[in-house]
Amino acid sequence: MSFGAAGATGSSLPAGLTVDEKTPLHLHARYAGLTFCGCAHAIFLCELAHSLKCLIGSKTGARDSCTSRWHGDFCVGILGLGNLGKQLVLSLLKKTHIKPTQIKISTRTPESAEECVPAGVECFFDNRRLAAWADVLFLCCLPSHLHRVCADLRCHLPKHCLVYSFVTAVPVTSIAEHLGHNFVLKPQYQLEACHASDLWLSCSHLTAALSDPSLIEASCPLAIQGLTWVCGVLYSLLNICTSACLGSSEALSLINGILTENGTNNEPLLNAQSFIGSSSASVLDPNESFPWISLTDAQTKETPLLRFVTSSKSVQQFICAAFKTSLERTIK
């Protein structure tokens, strides 16, 4: 499903830096803030998707080929093992229920990964193998490597694989076009919200900082990324349900359930109209799957979900609460 009129757009890069913002201290704080927020938001996404896959597996049974792939482990692929890739794998293992065997890394130098990658995480250099295996694929490569990476992955990405791009300076539309894949999500940082230099400079050890209440509060995606990214995450969950051939009623029940897991809300946060608008929702049978949503459109055009979340303070509050819970919980 595609959406029409152009609306919200975003980029992971600031529009421009002032003279003061080019000081080494400010740039270091900006980098620390971006790294913290990038890993924190990846944790949030993976916890939601992991919970959803577990629920799908427990509720559907291996009833046909459409649902069978949702009965294994949640699989996270990381393409690139620079500083961000290293921080990401450590963060996911510390703050999510994902085990080392559920993470694989493709890097050009797998032999050097032993020193920085925890035991159980498999490293190799085969981007296509990684993409074919992963439920979520994080692109952590340099912009200069993106063309080669996209050429390597094109036509080899399963439709259900969510690609999450950390590659700077390349808009989501270009990445999707080069991959031939519209299930792509990209951070859209609003860095004016990252100007608390003293706060971000306290992130000397990222995995420890991910439990700091003040940093968790400051990194709330509604403030750092805006509503468009949040809607992209929610549409991603919807596509996962569509890929698993769930009816729209069951999909809504599962998505609302994981968002309000620790809340007291008895009313559903989201309904069919929230996601696809009143006209499409009116003809959608409860047993019929939602249409597949182009995440490229969801991040570059105004959507029914964006309008709904913008007007619903209660939904925004539950999203913030779900984000905080994903970072504050202790994983044993």
ROZAVO-388830 format. One record per residue (C-alpha): residue number from 1; x, z, y. Coordinates in Angstrom, 2 decimals, always signed. Layout:
BEGIN
<node i="NUM" c1="X" c3="Z" c2="Y"/>
...
END
This chain:
BEGIN
<node i="1" c1="+0.00" c3="+0.00" c2="+0.00"/>
<node i="2" c1="+1.31" c3="-0.88" c2="+3.48"/>
<node i="3" c1="+0.29" c3="+0.45" c2="+6.86"/>
<node i="4" c1="-0.37" c3="-1.61" c2="+9.96"/>
<node i="5" c1="+0.28" c3="-0.77" c2="+13.58"/>
<node i="6" c1="+3.78" c3="+0.27" c2="+14.52"/>
<node i="7" c1="+4.25" c3="+3.91" c2="+15.43"/>
<node i="8" c1="+6.77" c3="+6.62" c2="+14.72"/>
<node i="9" c1="+10.33" c3="+5.54" c2="+14.15"/>
<node i="10" c1="+13.57" c3="+7.47" c2="+13.71"/>
<node i="11" c1="+17.29" c3="+7.31" c2="+13.20"/>
<node i="12" c1="+19.84" c3="+9.71" c2="+11.77"/>
<node i="13" c1="+22.16" c3="+9.09" c2="+14.72"/>
<node i="14" c1="+21.92" c3="+10.61" c2="+18.21"/>
<node i="15" c1="+21.18" c3="+8.14" c2="+20.97"/>
<node i="16" c1="+24.42" c3="+9.02" c2="+22.74"/>
<node i="17" c1="+26.74" c3="+11.93" c2="+23.47"/>
<node i="18" c1="+27.41" c3="+13.42" c2="+26.90"/>
<node i="19" c1="+30.94" c3="+14.32" c2="+28.00"/>
<node i="20" c1="+30.32" c3="+17.97" c2="+27.07"/>
<node i="21" c1="+28.97" c3="+16.96" c2="+23.68"/>
<node i="22" c1="+32.23" c3="+15.20" c2="+22.84"/>
<node i="23" c1="+34.24" c3="+18.44" c2="+22.86"/>
<node i="24" c1="+35.77" c3="+19.31" c2="+19.48"/>
<node i="25" c1="+33.82" c3="+22.58" c2="+19.26"/>
<node i="26" c1="+30.49" c3="+20.90" c2="+19.95"/>
<node i="27" c1="+31.20" c3="+18.10" c2="+17.50"/>
<node i="28" c1="+32.19" c3="+20.62" c2="+14.84"/>
<node i="29" c1="+28.93" c3="+22.51" c2="+15.40"/>
<node i="30" c1="+26.97" c3="+19.27" c2="+15.22"/>
<node i="31" c1="+28.66" c3="+18.32" c2="+11.96"/>
<node i="32" c1="+28.05" c3="+21.79" c2="+10.50"/>
<node i="33" c1="+24.40" c3="+21.65" c2="+11.53"/>
<node i="34" c1="+23.90" c3="+18.20" c2="+10.04"/>
<node i="35" c1="+25.56" c3="+19.19" c2="+6.76"/>
<node i="36" c1="+23.52" c3="+22.37" c2="+6.49"/>
<node i="37" c1="+20.23" c3="+20.65" c2="+7.31"/>
<node i="38" c1="+21.00" c3="+17.70" c2="+5.06"/>
<node i="39" c1="+21.59" c3="+19.96" c2="+2.05"/>
<node i="40" c1="+18.71" c3="+22.32" c2="+2.90"/>
<node i="41" c1="+16.22" c3="+19.46" c2="+3.16"/>
<node i="42" c1="+17.53" c3="+17.90" c2="-0.06"/>
<node i="43" c1="+16.94" c3="+21.25" c2="-1.78"/>
<node i="44" c1="+13.37" c3="+21.29" c2="-0.45"/>
<node i="45" c1="+12.68" c3="+17.75" c2="-1.64"/>
<node i="46" c1="+14.20" c3="+18.33" c2="-5.08"/>
<node i="47" c1="+12.34" c3="+21.61" c2="-5.62"/>
<node i="48" c1="+9.03" c3="+19.94" c2="-4.80"/>
<node i="49" c1="+9.74" c3="+16.88" c2="-6.97"/>
<node i="50" c1="+11.12" c3="+19.02" c2="-9.81"/>
<node i="51" c1="+8.05" c3="+21.28" c2="-9.76"/>
<node i="52" c1="+5.76" c3="+18.26" c2="-9.70"/>
<node i="53" c1="+7.49" c3="+16.61" c2="-12.66"/>
<node i="54" c1="+7.27" c3="+19.83" c2="-14.67"/>
<node i="55" c1="+3.54" c3="+20.10" c2="-13.93"/>
<node i="56" c1="+2.96" c3="+16.46" c2="-14.84"/>
<node i="57" c1="+4.77" c3="+16.96" c2="-18.13"/>
<node i="58" c1="+2.85" c3="+20.12" c2="-18.99"/>
<node i="59" c1="-0.59" c3="+18.78" c2="-18.07"/>
<node i="60" c1="-0.55" c3="+15.19" c2="-19.30"/>
<node i="61" c1="+1.15" c3="+15.25" c2="-22.68"/>
<node i="62" c1="+2.96" c3="+12.12" c2="-23.86"/>
<node i="63" c1="-0.26" c3="+10.16" c2="-23.86"/>
<node i="64" c1="+1.24" c3="+6.72" c2="-23.20"/>
<node i="65" c1="+4.33" c3="+4.92" c2="-21.95"/>
<node i="66" c1="+3.24" c3="+5.48" c2="-18.35"/>
<node i="67" c1="+3.55" c3="+9.26" c2="-18.65"/>
<node i="68" c1="+6.26" c3="+9.58" c2="-21.31"/>
<node i="69" c1="+9.19" c3="+9.40" c2="-18.88"/>
<node i="70" c1="+7.81" c3="+12.44" c2="-17.03"/>
<node i="71" c1="+8.31" c3="+14.69" c2="-20.06"/>
<node i="72" c1="+12.08" c3="+14.98" c2="-19.87"/>
<node i="73" c1="+14.32" c3="+16.83" c2="-17.45"/>
<node i="74" c1="+14.26" c3="+16.12" c2="-13.73"/>
<node i="75" c1="+17.31" c3="+13.91" c2="-13.13"/>
<node i="76" c1="+19.36" c3="+13.89" c2="-9.91"/>
<node i="77" c1="+21.94" c3="+11.19" c2="-9.24"/>
<node i="78" c1="+24.56" c3="+11.46" c2="-6.48"/>
<node i="79" c1="+26.35" c3="+8.25" c2="-5.53"/>
<node i="80" c1="+29.56" c3="+9.14" c2="-3.73"/>
<node i="81" c1="+31.67" c3="+12.30" c2="-3.89"/>
<node i="82" c1="+32.99" c3="+12.77" c2="-0.38"/>
<node i="83" c1="+32.48" c3="+16.05" c2="+1.45"/>
<node i="84" c1="+28.69" c3="+15.67" c2="+1.62"/>
<node i="85" c1="+28.39" c3="+14.75" c2="-2.05"/>
<node i="86" c1="+30.44" c3="+17.81" c2="-3.04"/>
<node i="87" c1="+28.40" c3="+20.13" c2="-0.82"/>
<node i="88" c1="+25.16" c3="+18.62" c2="-2.09"/>
<node i="89" c1="+25.86" c3="+19.20" c2="-5.78"/>
<node i="90" c1="+26.94" c3="+22.81" c2="-5.15"/>
<node i="91" c1="+23.86" c3="+23.45" c2="-2.99"/>
<node i="92" c1="+21.44" c3="+22.02" c2="-5.53"/>
<node i="93" c1="+22.93" c3="+24.11" c2="-8.33"/>
<node i="94" c1="+22.82" c3="+27.30" c2="-6.26"/>
<node i="95" c1="+19.35" c3="+27.00" c2="-4.69"/>
<node i="96" c1="+17.20" c3="+25.02" c2="-7.15"/>
<node i="97" c1="+16.17" c3="+25.27" c2="-10.79"/>
<node i="98" c1="+18.20" c3="+22.15" c2="-11.57"/>
<node i="99" c1="+20.89" c3="+22.66" c2="-14.22"/>
<node i="100" c1="+24.35" c3="+21.01" c2="-14.25"/>
<node i="101" c1="+23.29" c3="+18.70" c2="-17.08"/>
<node i="102" c1="+20.50" c3="+17.36" c2="-14.84"/>
<node i="103" c1="+22.99" c3="+16.04" c2="-12.27"/>
<node i="104" c1="+25.22" c3="+13.01" c2="-12.68"/>
<node i="105" c1="+27.65" c3="+11.57" c2="-10.13"/>
<node i="106" c1="+28.98" c3="+8.06" c2="-9.72"/>
<node i="107" c1="+32.26" c3="+7.98" c2="-7.84"/>
<node i="108" c1="+35.12" c3="+5.51" c2="-7.65"/>
<node i="109" c1="+37.56" c3="+8.25" c2="-8.69"/>
<node i="110" c1="+35.83" c3="+10.27" c2="-11.43"/>
<node i="111" c1="+39.18" c3="+11.51" c2="-12.72"/>
<node i="112" c1="+39.67" c3="+13.52" c2="-9.51"/>
<node i="113" c1="+36.23" c3="+15.17" c2="-9.68"/>
<node i="114" c1="+37.17" c3="+17.83" c2="-12.22"/>
<node i="115" c1="+38.61" c3="+20.10" c2="-9.54"/>
<node i="116" c1="+35.49" c3="+20.17" c2="-7.35"/>
<node i="117" c1="+32.53" c3="+19.60" c2="-9.68"/>
<node i="118" c1="+31.05" c3="+22.44" c2="-11.77"/>
<node i="119" c1="+31.20" c3="+22.24" c2="-15.54"/>
<node i="120" c1="+28.30" c3="+20.35" c2="-17.07"/>
<node i="121" c1="+27.92" c3="+17.82" c2="-14.24"/>
<node i="122" c1="+28.87" c3="+14.41" c2="-15.60"/>
<node i="123" c1="+31.01" c3="+12.14" c2="-13.41"/>
<node i="124" c1="+31.70" c3="+8.46" c2="-13.97"/>
<node i="125" c1="+31.89" c3="+5.20" c2="-12.03"/>
<node i="126" c1="+28.82" c3="+3.17" c2="-12.89"/>
<node i="127" c1="+26.23" c3="+2.90" c2="-10.12"/>
<node i="128" c1="+23.73" c3="+0.95" c2="-12.22"/>
<node i="129" c1="+23.84" c3="+3.47" c2="-15.04"/>
<node i="130" c1="+23.22" c3="+6.26" c2="-12.53"/>
<node i="131" c1="+20.29" c3="+4.46" c2="-10.92"/>
<node i="132" c1="+18.64" c3="+3.69" c2="-14.26"/>
<node i="133" c1="+18.79" c3="+7.38" c2="-15.21"/>
<node i="134" c1="+17.88" c3="+9.17" c2="-11.97"/>
<node i="135" c1="+14.49" c3="+10.34" c2="-10.70"/>
<node i="136" c1="+16.09" c3="+10.92" c2="-7.29"/>
<node i="137" c1="+19.23" c3="+9.06" c2="-6.22"/>
<node i="138" c1="+21.18" c3="+10.38" c2="-3.22"/>
<node i="139" c1="+23.31" c3="+7.78" c2="-1.44"/>
<node i="140" c1="+26.34" c3="+9.63" c2="-0.04"/>
<node i="141" c1="+28.62" c3="+6.63" c2="+0.47"/>
<node i="142" c1="+30.25" c3="+5.40" c2="+3.66"/>
<node i="143" c1="+28.44" c3="+2.77" c2="+5.77"/>
<node i="144" c1="+31.31" c3="+0.38" c2="+5.06"/>
<node i="145" c1="+30.59" c3="+0.66" c2="+1.32"/>
<node i="146" c1="+26.83" c3="+0.26" c2="+1.57"/>
<node i="147" c1="+26.71" c3="-3.54" c2="+1.24"/>
<node i="148" c1="+28.64" c3="-3.43" c2="-2.04"/>
<node i="149" c1="+26.56" c3="-0.50" c2="-3.32"/>
<node i="150" c1="+23.27" c3="-2.23" c2="-2.51"/>
<node i="151" c1="+24.43" c3="-5.46" c2="-4.14"/>
<node i="152" c1="+25.36" c3="-3.46" c2="-7.23"/>
<node i="153" c1="+22.00" c3="-1.64" c2="-7.40"/>
<node i="154" c1="+19.68" c3="-4.48" c2="-6.42"/>
<node i="155" c1="+17.29" c3="-5.36" c2="-9.26"/>
<node i="156" c1="+18.53" c3="-2.36" c2="-11.25"/>
<node i="157" c1="+16.49" c3="+0.42" c2="-9.63"/>
<node i="158" c1="+13.41" c3="+1.54" c2="-11.58"/>
<node i="159" c1="+10.32" c3="+1.59" c2="-9.37"/>
<node i="160" c1="+9.88" c3="+5.34" c2="-9.84"/>
<node i="161" c1="+13.43" c3="+6.17" c2="-8.64"/>
<node i="162" c1="+13.35" c3="+7.74" c2="-5.17"/>
<node i="163" c1="+16.43" c3="+6.70" c2="-3.19"/>
<node i="164" c1="+17.44" c3="+9.23" c2="-0.53"/>
<node i="165" c1="+19.98" c3="+7.76" c2="+1.88"/>
<node i="166" c1="+22.44" c3="+9.88" c2="+3.84"/>
<node i="167" c1="+24.21" c3="+6.73" c2="+5.06"/>
<node i="168" c1="+24.44" c3="+6.85" c2="+8.86"/>
<node i="169" c1="+23.91" c3="+4.01" c2="+11.33"/>
<node i="170" c1="+21.82" c3="+1.95" c2="+8.89"/>
<node i="171" c1="+18.01" c3="+2.06" c2="+9.32"/>
<node i="172" c1="+15.78" c3="+2.63" c2="+6.34"/>
<node i="173" c1="+14.29" c3="-0.86" c2="+6.67"/>
<node i="174" c1="+17.73" c3="-2.46" c2="+6.18"/>
<node i="175" c1="+18.57" c3="-0.25" c2="+3.22"/>
<node i="176" c1="+15.23" c3="-1.04" c2="+1.55"/>
<node i="177" c1="+15.69" c3="-4.76" c2="+2.17"/>
<node i="178" c1="+19.21" c3="-4.84" c2="+0.74"/>
<node i="179" c1="+18.15" c3="-2.79" c2="-2.30"/>
<node i="180" c1="+14.95" c3="-4.76" c2="-2.86"/>
<node i="181" c1="+13.28" c3="-1.37" c2="-3.24"/>
<node i="182" c1="+10.73" c3="+0.29" c2="-0.93"/>
<node i="183" c1="+10.87" c3="+3.80" c2="-2.42"/>
<node i="184" c1="+13.60" c3="+4.88" c2="+0.04"/>
<node i="185" c1="+13.62" c3="+8.01" c2="+2.18"/>
<node i="186" c1="+16.08" c3="+8.64" c2="+5.01"/>
<node i="187" c1="+16.65" c3="+11.72" c2="+7.17"/>
<node i="188" c1="+15.60" c3="+11.31" c2="+10.79"/>
<node i="189" c1="+17.42" c3="+14.10" c2="+12.56"/>
<node i="190" c1="+16.37" c3="+15.09" c2="+16.06"/>
<node i="191" c1="+19.71" c3="+16.47" c2="+17.08"/>
<node i="192" c1="+18.55" c3="+17.93" c2="+20.36"/>
<node i="193" c1="+17.22" c3="+20.66" c2="+18.05"/>
<node i="194" c1="+20.79" c3="+21.24" c2="+16.75"/>
<node i="195" c1="+22.35" c3="+22.32" c2="+20.03"/>
<node i="196" c1="+22.67" c3="+26.02" c2="+19.11"/>
<node i="197" c1="+26.42" c3="+25.65" c2="+18.59"/>
<node i="198" c1="+27.11" c3="+29.31" c2="+17.87"/>
<node i="199" c1="+24.44" c3="+29.35" c2="+15.18"/>
<node i="200" c1="+25.70" c3="+26.28" c2="+13.31"/>
<node i="201" c1="+29.33" c3="+27.34" c2="+13.62"/>
<node i="202" c1="+28.47" c3="+30.33" c2="+11.45"/>
<node i="203" c1="+28.12" c3="+27.93" c2="+8.47"/>
<node i="204" c1="+31.69" c3="+28.50" c2="+7.30"/>
<node i="205" c1="+30.62" c3="+28.62" c2="+3.64"/>
<node i="206" c1="+27.62" c3="+26.40" c2="+3.13"/>
<node i="207" c1="+26.29" c3="+27.74" c2="-0.17"/>
<node i="208" c1="+26.32" c3="+31.30" c2="+1.22"/>
<node i="209" c1="+24.84" c3="+30.15" c2="+4.54"/>
<node i="210" c1="+21.86" c3="+28.64" c2="+2.71"/>
<node i="211" c1="+20.53" c3="+32.19" c2="+2.25"/>
<node i="212" c1="+20.85" c3="+33.15" c2="+5.93"/>
<node i="213" c1="+17.33" c3="+33.74" c2="+7.37"/>
<node i="214" c1="+18.30" c3="+32.63" c2="+10.89"/>
<node i="215" c1="+19.76" c3="+29.35" c2="+9.61"/>
<node i="216" c1="+16.78" c3="+28.74" c2="+7.34"/>
<node i="217" c1="+14.46" c3="+29.26" c2="+10.31"/>
<node i="218" c1="+16.52" c3="+26.95" c2="+12.55"/>
<node i="219" c1="+16.65" c3="+24.18" c2="+9.93"/>
<node i="220" c1="+12.89" c3="+23.90" c2="+9.38"/>
<node i="221" c1="+12.32" c3="+20.15" c2="+8.87"/>
<node i="222" c1="+9.39" c3="+20.10" c2="+11.30"/>
<node i="223" c1="+11.83" c3="+20.93" c2="+14.11"/>
<node i="224" c1="+14.94" c3="+19.11" c2="+12.89"/>
<node i="225" c1="+13.40" c3="+15.98" c2="+11.35"/>
<node i="226" c1="+9.90" c3="+15.76" c2="+12.79"/>
<node i="227" c1="+6.63" c3="+14.96" c2="+11.08"/>
<node i="228" c1="+7.53" c3="+11.43" c2="+10.00"/>
<node i="229" c1="+10.12" c3="+12.67" c2="+7.49"/>
<node i="230" c1="+7.75" c3="+15.35" c2="+6.23"/>
<node i="231" c1="+5.08" c3="+12.71" c2="+5.66"/>
<node i="232" c1="+7.67" c3="+10.62" c2="+3.83"/>
<node i="233" c1="+8.29" c3="+13.54" c2="+1.47"/>
<node i="234" c1="+4.55" c3="+13.98" c2="+0.86"/>
<node i="235" c1="+4.09" c3="+10.25" c2="+0.21"/>
<node i="236" c1="+7.03" c3="+10.47" c2="-2.21"/>
<node i="237" c1="+5.16" c3="+13.13" c2="-4.19"/>
<node i="238" c1="+2.08" c3="+10.93" c2="-4.17"/>
<node i="239" c1="+4.08" c3="+7.97" c2="-5.54"/>
<node i="240" c1="+5.48" c3="+10.16" c2="-8.31"/>
<node i="241" c1="+1.89" c3="+10.91" c2="-9.35"/>
<node i="242" c1="+0.98" c3="+7.22" c2="-9.15"/>
<node i="243" c1="+4.01" c3="+6.33" c2="-11.26"/>
<node i="244" c1="+2.80" c3="+8.84" c2="-13.85"/>
<node i="245" c1="-0.65" c3="+7.15" c2="-13.83"/>
<node i="246" c1="-2.44" c3="+10.30" c2="-12.66"/>
<node i="247" c1="-5.91" c3="+9.97" c2="-11.25"/>
<node i="248" c1="-6.23" c3="+10.67" c2="-7.53"/>
<node i="249" c1="-8.08" c3="+13.95" c2="-8.09"/>
<node i="250" c1="-5.42" c3="+15.29" c2="-10.43"/>
<node i="251" c1="-2.63" c3="+14.10" c2="-8.13"/>
<node i="252" c1="-4.13" c3="+15.95" c2="-5.16"/>
<node i="253" c1="-4.59" c3="+19.09" c2="-7.21"/>
<node i="254" c1="-0.93" c3="+19.13" c2="-8.27"/>
<node i="255" c1="+0.47" c3="+18.34" c2="-4.81"/>
<node i="256" c1="-1.70" c3="+20.95" c2="-3.09"/>
<node i="257" c1="-0.74" c3="+23.43" c2="-5.79"/>
<node i="258" c1="+3.02" c3="+23.17" c2="-5.27"/>
<node i="259" c1="+2.67" c3="+23.30" c2="-1.47"/>
<node i="260" c1="+0.58" c3="+26.49" c2="-1.60"/>
<node i="261" c1="+2.34" c3="+28.06" c2="-4.57"/>
<node i="262" c1="+2.95" c3="+31.36" c2="-2.76"/>
<node i="263" c1="+0.11" c3="+31.14" c2="-0.25"/>
<node i="264" c1="-3.41" c3="+32.47" c2="-0.08"/>
<node i="265" c1="-5.15" c3="+29.25" c2="+0.89"/>
<node i="266" c1="-8.10" c3="+28.50" c2="-1.39"/>
<node i="267" c1="-9.01" c3="+25.23" c2="+0.27"/>
<node i="268" c1="-7.07" c3="+22.03" c2="-0.49"/>
<node i="269" c1="-4.58" c3="+21.16" c2="+2.24"/>
<node i="270" c1="-4.63" c3="+17.43" c2="+1.59"/>
<node i="271" c1="-7.33" c3="+15.06" c2="+0.39"/>
<node i="272" c1="-7.52" c3="+11.34" c2="-0.27"/>
<node i="273" c1="-8.51" c3="+10.61" c2="+3.31"/>
<node i="274" c1="-5.40" c3="+12.47" c2="+4.51"/>
<node i="275" c1="-3.16" c3="+10.05" c2="+2.64"/>
<node i="276" c1="-4.89" c3="+6.66" c2="+2.82"/>
<node i="277" c1="-7.59" c3="+6.91" c2="+5.47"/>
<node i="278" c1="-11.35" c3="+7.19" c2="+5.21"/>
<node i="279" c1="-12.16" c3="+3.56" c2="+4.35"/>
<node i="280" c1="-9.74" c3="+3.36" c2="+1.41"/>
<node i="281" c1="-10.55" c3="+6.89" c2="+0.25"/>
<node i="282" c1="-14.28" c3="+6.14" c2="+0.17"/>
<node i="283" c1="-13.83" c3="+3.55" c2="-2.60"/>
<node i="284" c1="-11.18" c3="+5.42" c2="-4.62"/>
<node i="285" c1="-12.52" c3="+6.81" c2="-7.89"/>
<node i="286" c1="-11.23" c3="+10.34" c2="-8.74"/>
<node i="287" c1="-9.86" c3="+9.00" c2="-12.03"/>
<node i="288" c1="-8.13" c3="+6.05" c2="-10.33"/>
<node i="289" c1="-4.51" c3="+6.38" c2="-9.24"/>
<node i="290" c1="-3.60" c3="+6.22" c2="-5.59"/>
<node i="291" c1="-2.13" c3="+2.88" c2="-4.48"/>
<node i="292" c1="+1.66" c3="+2.73" c2="-4.34"/>
<node i="293" c1="+2.85" c3="+3.65" c2="-0.84"/>
<node i="294" c1="+5.74" c3="+1.80" c2="+0.80"/>
<node i="295" c1="+8.01" c3="+4.56" c2="+2.13"/>
<node i="296" c1="+9.56" c3="+2.02" c2="+4.47"/>
<node i="297" c1="+6.19" c3="+1.58" c2="+6.15"/>
<node i="298" c1="+5.50" c3="+5.32" c2="+6.00"/>
<node i="299" c1="+8.65" c3="+6.00" c2="+8.04"/>
<node i="300" c1="+8.31" c3="+3.20" c2="+10.57"/>
<node i="301" c1="+4.58" c3="+2.87" c2="+11.20"/>
<node i="302" c1="+1.75" c3="+5.19" c2="+12.06"/>
<node i="303" c1="+0.00" c3="+6.38" c2="+8.90"/>
<node i="304" c1="-3.19" c3="+8.30" c2="+8.15"/>
<node i="305" c1="-1.05" c3="+11.18" c2="+6.88"/>
<node i="306" c1="+1.01" c3="+11.33" c2="+10.08"/>
<node i="307" c1="-2.17" c3="+11.51" c2="+12.16"/>
<node i="308" c1="-3.59" c3="+14.19" c2="+9.90"/>
<node i="309" c1="-0.49" c3="+16.41" c2="+9.75"/>
<node i="310" c1="+0.01" c3="+16.07" c2="+13.50"/>
<node i="311" c1="-3.47" c3="+17.47" c2="+14.10"/>
<node i="312" c1="-3.37" c3="+20.17" c2="+11.41"/>
<node i="313" c1="-1.45" c3="+23.30" c2="+12.35"/>
<node i="314" c1="-2.38" c3="+24.92" c2="+9.04"/>
<node i="315" c1="-0.70" c3="+22.12" c2="+7.06"/>
<node i="316" c1="+2.39" c3="+22.41" c2="+9.25"/>
<node i="317" c1="+2.49" c3="+26.17" c2="+8.63"/>
<node i="318" c1="+2.23" c3="+25.73" c2="+4.87"/>
<node i="319" c1="+5.02" c3="+23.13" c2="+4.91"/>
<node i="320" c1="+7.27" c3="+25.50" c2="+6.87"/>
<node i="321" c1="+6.42" c3="+28.32" c2="+4.45"/>
<node i="322" c1="+7.15" c3="+26.12" c2="+1.42"/>
<node i="323" c1="+10.52" c3="+25.12" c2="+2.93"/>
<node i="324" c1="+11.52" c3="+28.73" c2="+3.58"/>
<node i="325" c1="+10.44" c3="+29.75" c2="+0.09"/>
<node i="326" c1="+12.57" c3="+27.01" c2="-1.49"/>
<node i="327" c1="+15.68" c3="+28.43" c2="+0.20"/>
<node i="328" c1="+14.90" c3="+32.14" c2="+0.14"/>
<node i="329" c1="+14.14" c3="+32.42" c2="-3.58"/>
<node i="330" c1="+16.89" c3="+33.66" c2="-5.87"/>
<node i="331" c1="+17.66" c3="+31.35" c2="-8.79"/>
<node i="332" c1="+18.75" c3="+33.21" c2="-11.90"/>
END
